[in-house]
């Protein structure tokens, strides 16, 4: 278990992409990481296909210093709701500024854009986000399944989850 002692924070909201939440959560737990889930408030959130995920914490109770990594799954509805919350944006920004691993997949980079951390960074995402990322000053690398730029990790879609998770695990092992 290579990630024993590492703490990971994941965000969730209604409309999250099932695979992009559950695959990293279970994969990182399998590696020994302590994975916590948060949202705008504690409670149960349903995925695009109706699967429930429990947010154990409200974002206002989170101290970014307590975590080694923040993961933002995709899902257009979920990502759009999360990026409207100032506390979530502050957590993402502070985590990034503290040199923590910050990872987002599919539409999750919307939160990175709203947190103001993509300017001058190499990124990827679901193809429809190309203009959003470029307009925010990111260097869009759309053909890549995963892009690692320092501690910032981005990925495109569910098919890329093995590469996304491997990049997160490698970054946390450093």
C-alpha positions in Angstrom: 0.0 0.0 0.0 2.0 2.9 -1.3 -0.3 5.7 -0.2 -0.6 4.8 3.5 -0.7 8.1 5.5 -1.8 10.2 2.5 -5.1 12.2 2.7 -7.2 12.8 -0.3 -10.2 15.2 -0.6 -12.8 14.6 -3.4 -15.6 16.9 -4.2 -19.1 15.7 -5.3 -22.4 17.3 -6.2 -25.6 16.1 -7.9 -25.0 15.1 -11.5 -21.4 13.8 -11.0 -20.0 11.4 -13.5 -20.2 8.0 -11.9 -16.9 6.5 -13.1 -14.9 9.7 -12.6 -15.9 9.7 -8.9 -15.9 6.0 -8.0 -12.9 4.8 -9.9 -10.4 7.3 -8.4 -12.0 7.0 -4.9 -11.7 3.2 -4.9 -8.3 3.1 -6.6 -6.8 5.5 -4.1 -8.3 3.6 -1.2 -6.9 0.4 -2.6 -3.5 2.1 -2.5 -4.0 2.9 1.2 -5.0 6.6 1.0 -7.5 8.1 3.4 -10.2 9.5 1.0 -12.7 12.0 2.3 -15.7 13.4 0.3 -17.0 17.0 0.6 -19.5 19.3 -1.1 -21.2 22.5 -0.4 -22.9 20.8 2.4 -22.9 17.3 4.0 -25.4 14.8 2.5 -26.2 12.4 -0.3 -25.6 13.4 -3.9 -26.8 11.5 -6.9 -24.8 10.8 -10.1 -26.0 11.2 -13.6 -27.2 7.6 -13.4 -28.7 7.8 -9.9 -25.9 6.3 -7.8 -25.5 7.9 -4.4 -22.3 9.3 -3.0 -22.1 10.7 0.5 -20.4 14.0 1.2 -19.1 13.5 4.8 -18.0 17.1 5.1 -19.3 20.5 4.2 -16.6 22.6 2.4 -16.7 25.2 5.1 -15.3 22.7 7.6 -12.3 21.7 5.4 -8.7 22.9 6.1 -6.7 22.4 2.8 -3.6 21.9 4.9 -5.0 18.6 6.1 -4.9 17.1 2.6 -2.2 15.9 0.3 -4.5 15.9 -2.8 -7.7 17.3 -4.1 -9.6 15.4 -6.8 -12.4 17.0 -8.9 -14.5 14.5 -10.9 -16.4 15.5 -13.9 -20.1 15.7 -14.7 -21.3 19.0 -16.3 -24.0 19.6 -13.7 -21.8 18.7 -10.7 -18.8 20.8 -11.9 -21.0 23.8 -12.7 -22.6 23.7 -9.2 -19.2 23.2 -7.4 -17.6 26.1 -9.2 -20.2 28.5 -7.9 -19.1 27.9 -4.3 -16.5 30.4 -3.1 -15.3 28.0 -0.3 -14.6 25.2 -2.7 -12.7 27.5 -5.0 -10.7 28.8 -2.0 -9.8 25.2 -1.0 -8.7 24.3 -4.5 -6.7 27.5 -4.9 -5.0 27.2 -1.4 -4.2 23.5 -2.1 -2.6 24.4 -5.3 -0.7 27.3 -3.8 0.6 25.0 -1.0 2.0 22.6 -3.6 -0.6 19.9 -3.1 -1.7 17.6 -5.9 -4.8 19.0 -7.6 -6.4 16.8 -10.1 -9.5 17.2 -12.3 -11.1 15.2 -15.1 -13.6 15.9 -17.9 -15.6 19.0 -16.8 -13.8 19.2 -13.4 -11.3 21.8 -14.8 -14.2 24.3 -14.7 -13.4 24.5 -11.0 -9.7 25.0 -11.7 -10.6 27.9 -14.1 -12.9 29.5 -11.5 -10.2 29.1 -8.8 -7.9 31.0 -11.1 -5.1 28.4 -11.2 -4.8 27.4 -14.9 -3.1 30.5 -16.5 0.1 29.4 -18.1 -0.4 25.7 -17.2 -0.6 22.7 -19.5 -4.0 21.1 -19.2 -6.5 18.7 -20.9 -10.2 18.1 -20.4 -13.3 16.9 -22.2 -12.9 18.4 -25.7 -15.8 20.9 -25.3 -13.9 22.7 -22.6 -11.0 23.7 -24.9 -12.1 27.3 -25.4 -12.8 27.7 -21.7 -9.3 26.6 -20.7 -7.6 28.6 -23.5 -9.6 31.7 -22.6 -8.5 31.3 -19.0 -4.8 31.2 -20.2 -4.2 27.5 -20.1 -2.1 25.7 -22.7 -4.6 23.2 -23.9 -3.2 19.7 -24.8 -6.5 18.1 -25.9 -5.0 15.0 -27.6 -3.4 13.7 -24.4 -5.2 11.3 -22.0 -3.6 12.9 -19.0 -1.5 16.1 -18.6 0.8 16.6 -15.6 2.1 20.1 -15.0 3.9 20.2 -11.7 1.2 19.2 -9.1 -1.7 20.0 -11.5 -3.1 16.9 -13.1 -5.9 16.9 -15.7 -7.5 14.3 -17.8 -10.2 14.0 -20.5 -12.8 11.3 -19.9 -13.7 8.0 -18.3 -11.6 6.0 -20.8 -8.5 7.8 -19.4 -9.1 6.9 -15.8 -6.3 4.3 -15.6 -3.8 7.0 -16.7 -5.4 9.7 -14.5 -5.2 7.5 -11.4 -1.7 6.4 -12.1 -0.5 10.0 -12.5 -2.2 10.9 -9.1 -0.6 7.9 -7.4 2.8 8.7 -8.8 2.5 12.4 -7.7 1.5 11.4 -4.2 4.4 9.0 -3.9 7.0 11.8 -4.4 
